[in-house]
Amino acid sequence: MAKKKLGLEDLGGFVFSTDNDFDPDQYSDGDRQETLKPSEQRLEAHYSSKGRAGKTVTVVKGFEGTDDDLNSLGKELKKKCGVGGSVKDGEIIIQGDVRDKVMTYLTEKGYNVKRVGG
């Protein structure tokens, strides 16, 4: 069995620095990105099957805000469409071609949604 290579996330985000002028406060949560109001958001609804073994998905891109708010919006969309999905790299991935349902729901919530692609 091969050993798994450890990354920084496996260390709990703990990093050593040899810089004497290092200021750990500059990396604190004080500069966390705030979630914009839905009317200020510019979201894009994509349809994609690339890199997913031919399976179709709807991808929502462009959300600006905290990870918690992105996860909760993803959960709402999955529940509304009655399908599975995930949230990765700042994108909400919904299984299937449900772009029309997603766009309708986001518009009702006050988001500005643009249809991208076919």
C-alpha positions in Angstrom: 0.0 0.0 0.0 1.4 3.4 -1.0 1.8 6.1 1.6 -0.2 9.2 1.1 1.8 12.4 0.7 0.9 15.0 3.4 0.0 18.5 2.4 -0.3 21.8 4.3 -4.1 21.2 4.9 -3.1 17.9 6.7 -1.1 20.0 9.2 -4.1 22.1 10.1 -2.8 25.2 8.2 0.2 25.5 10.5 3.2 26.9 8.7 6.7 27.7 10.0 8.5 30.9 8.9 12.1 31.8 9.1 11.4 35.4 8.3 12.0 37.5 11.4 9.6 40.2 10.2 6.8 37.8 9.6 3.5 39.1 10.9 0.9 36.4 11.4 -1.9 38.9 11.9 -1.8 39.8 8.2 -3.3 36.4 7.4 -6.1 36.5 10.0 -9.8 36.2 9.3 -10.2 39.9 9.6 -9.9 40.4 5.8 -12.5 37.7 5.0 -14.5 38.4 1.9 -18.0 39.5 2.7 -20.9 38.1 0.7 -22.4 40.6 -1.7 -26.2 41.1 -1.8 -28.0 39.0 -4.4 -28.8 42.1 -6.5 -25.0 42.8 -6.7 -24.0 39.3 -7.7 -23.3 38.5 -11.4 -23.7 34.7 -11.8 -23.2 32.6 -14.9 -25.1 29.4 -15.5 -23.1 27.0 -17.7 -24.0 23.6 -19.2 -21.1 21.2 -19.4 -20.2 17.5 -19.9 -16.5 18.0 -20.5 -14.2 15.9 -18.2 -17.2 14.1 -16.6 -17.3 10.9 -18.7 -20.2 12.2 -20.8 -22.4 13.1 -17.8 -24.1 16.5 -18.1 -24.0 19.1 -15.3 -25.1 22.6 -14.7 -22.3 24.8 -13.3 -23.0 28.1 -11.5 -19.9 30.4 -11.5 -19.2 34.0 -10.3 -20.5 33.8 -6.7 -18.7 36.4 -4.5 -18.8 35.7 -0.8 -17.9 33.3 2.0 -17.6 29.6 1.5 -20.5 29.0 4.0 -22.9 31.1 1.9 -21.8 29.4 -1.3 -22.3 26.0 0.3 -25.8 27.0 1.6 -26.8 28.3 -1.9 -25.5 25.1 -3.4 -27.6 23.0 -1.0 -30.7 25.1 -1.8 -30.2 24.6 -5.5 -29.7 20.8 -5.2 -32.9 20.6 -3.1 -34.9 22.8 -5.4 -33.9 20.7 -8.5 -34.1 17.4 -6.7 -30.7 16.3 -7.8 -27.2 15.8 -6.4 -24.2 18.0 -6.9 -21.3 19.6 -5.1 -19.5 22.9 -4.4 -15.8 23.0 -5.6 -13.4 25.8 -6.3 -16.0 28.5 -5.9 -18.4 26.8 -8.3 -21.7 25.1 -7.7 -22.0 21.9 -9.7 -25.5 20.5 -10.1 -26.1 17.1 -11.8 -28.0 17.1 -15.0 -29.1 19.8 -17.5 -31.3 21.8 -15.0 -30.0 25.2 -16.1 -33.5 26.6 -16.6 -34.7 25.6 -13.1 -31.4 27.0 -11.6 -31.8 30.3 -13.5 -35.4 30.7 -12.5 -34.7 30.0 -8.8 -31.7 32.3 -8.7 -33.7 35.1 -10.4 -36.5 34.7 -7.9 -33.9 35.0 -5.1 -32.8 38.3 -6.6 -29.5 37.2 -8.3 -28.5 38.5 -11.8 -28.0 35.3 -13.8 -26.6 35.1 -17.3 -27.0 32.0 -19.5 -23.6 31.0 -20.9 -23.2 28.4 -23.7 -25.7 26.5 -25.8 
